[in-house]
Amino acid sequence: VTVSATGYSLPGRTATGLPVGLGVVAVDPSVIPLGTRMTIPGYGEGVAADTGSAVQGYEIDLWFPTVAAALAWGRRTVTISLH
């Protein structure tokens, strides 16, 4: 699936109640169901564990431990593999 992936770095918990951390991916659950595992080129393995008002359609947000790392990722188009 080809998506637009944006980096983010916020503390707290996800929409599913998990703490944020590496591999936490925010998705539009009407496109990628929560709980879906995926491989993201340049990022690694992730799980759809969060939602966001700005995450709509074929967009995902990838969690990073620092703002600098999230900004370094920026926004890019990637083709992810869903498992």
C-alpha positions, 0 to 999 in steps of 0.5 A: 500500500502506498501512503504518505508517511509523516514523522511525529514525536509526542508523549502519552498514550495512543488511541488503543491505550498503548504508550507511544513508542518506536513502531507506533503508527497512527492510521485512518482505521477505515483504510488500515485497521487498528492492530495491523502490523506493517513494514515501513521502508526506512523505518522498520516494523510498526503496528497500527495503534493510534489515530489522529484527526489529521490522519485521513485516507492513505496517510500514516504518522510514525512515532519518533523519540525526538522532535529532531528525528521526526523532522529528519523523517519529515513527510515522504511517500512510501510503499508499506507491506501489511501483515 
